[in-house]
Amino acid sequence: MEVVRVILSVLSVFVALVPERFVVLSAFSQSLDSDFTFTLPPGRKECFFQTMKKDASLEIEYQVLDGAGLDVDFFISSPSGQVLFSDYHKSDGVHTVETEDGDYMFCFDNSFSSVSEKLIFFELILDNMDTDEDPDDWKEYVHGTDMLDMKLEDIMDTMNNVKARLGKSVHIQTLLRAFEARDRNVQESNFDRVNFWSVVNLIVMIIVSTVQVYLVRSLFEDKRIRT
């Protein structure tokens, strides 16, 4: 009978913990992030829309990876049409908005350039999007926690801290890749420019050398008419 009681106790603890595990995992969906890279043609403006909830947070970071000048115009407007932030001829920028219900619009404008297209990278980070769910709802599904040595609240806080740090690491790695792509494009552009002007200088030197040799030889030529 003692063995049966021990087995039943273990099963009760397992059954009590299973719902809590699912609720903890579902709590991780409060922060969302995404990134996108696109080509903005010359003389064009591209706009994007993001639906937000009240008391949430929208953070957008952008970089111009390639294109003459590495600059672009940017602005973000609220659902009511009010312009919240605007940048002019910037190569990168970061903006954070405390949102309300509605669609937020952010635009990249390359209309000032009539020749060069721009390669643009931007990342969106959405926080506190699951405001309809009570973070303490999971507690009503947990029973028999007196048998645990560690509190479930401590486990959830630790897992949330780990998730936040992992998300920050992914964010930093994404930005580093964007910086690396922009630096590579600048280096390749400089490499092509140096090669072009090196060839031009070589051609000019050859022409100048040929002209100098011709002029020097012409000075020593005997132009008297022999009879």
Long-range contacts (C-beta under 8 A, 24 or more apart in sequence): 9-147, 12-144, 13-144, 13-147, 13-148, 16-142, 16-143, 16-144, 16-145, 17-142, 19-138, 19-141, 19-142, 20-138, 20-141, 20-142, 20-152, 23-137, 23-138, 23-141, 24-138, 24-155, 24-156, 24-159, 26-133, 27-135, 27-138, 27-156, 27-160, 28-159, 28-160, 28-163, 29-129, 29-130, 30-127, 30-128, 30-129, 30-130, 31-125, 31-126, 31-127, 31-128, 31-129, 31-164, 31-167, 32-124, 32-125, 32-126, 32-129, 33-123, 33-124, 33-125, 33-126, 33-167, 33-170, 33-171, 34-123, 34-124, 35-121, 35-122, 35-123, 35-124, 35-174, 36-121, 36-122, 36-123, 37-65, 37-119, 37-120, 37-121, 38-119, 38-120, 39-117, 39-118, 39-119, 39-120, 40-67, 40-72, 40-108, 40-110, 40-117, 40-118, 40-119, 40-120, 41-110, 41-117, 42-110, 42-113, 42-114, 42-115, 42-116, 42-117, 43-110, 43-111, 43-113, 43-114, 44-110, 44-111, 45-107, 45-108, 45-109, 45-110, 45-111, 46-107, 46-108, 47-105, 47-106, 47-107, 47-108, 48-105, 48-106, 48-107, 49-103, 49-104, 49-105, 50-103, 50-104, 50-106, 50-124, 50-126, 51-102, 51-103, 51-104, 52-99, 52-100, 52-101, 52-102, 52-103, 52-104, 52-126, 52-129, 53-99, 53-101, 53-128, 53-129, 53-131, 54-99, 54-100, 54-101, 54-131, 55-98, 55-99, 55-128, 55-131, 56-98, 56-99, 56-126, 56-127, 56-128, 56-129, 56-131, 57-96, 57-97, 57-98, 57-99, 57-125, 57-126, 57-127, 57-128, 58-96, 58-97, 58-99, 58-104, 58-124, 58-125, 58-126, 59-94, 59-95, 59-96, 59-97, 59-124, 59-125, 59-126, 59-127, 60-94, 60-95, 60-106, 60-122, 60-123, 60-124, 60-125, 61-92, 61-93, 61-94, 61-95, 61-122, 61-123, 61-125, 61-175, 62-92, 62-93, 62-108, 62-120, 62-121, 62-122, 62-123, 63-91, 63-92, 63-120, 63-121, 63-122, 63-175, 63-178, 63-179, 63-182, 64-91, 64-92, 64-118, 64-119, 64-120, 64-182, 65-119, 65-120, 65-121, 65-178, 65-181, 65-182, 65-185, 66-118, 66-119, 66-181, 66-182, 66-185, 67-113, 67-116, 67-117, 67-118, 67-119, 68-113, 68-115, 68-116, 69-113, 69-116, 70-118, 70-182, 70-186, 71-118, 72-108, 72-109, 72-110, 72-118, 72-120, 73-108, 73-109, 73-110, 73-111, 73-112, 74-106, 74-107, 74-108, 74-109, 75-106, 75-107, 75-109, 76-104, 76-105, 76-106, 76-107, 77-104, 77-105, 77-106, 78-102, 78-104, 79-103, 79-104, 119-185, 121-178, 121-181, 123-171, 123-174, 123-175, 125-171
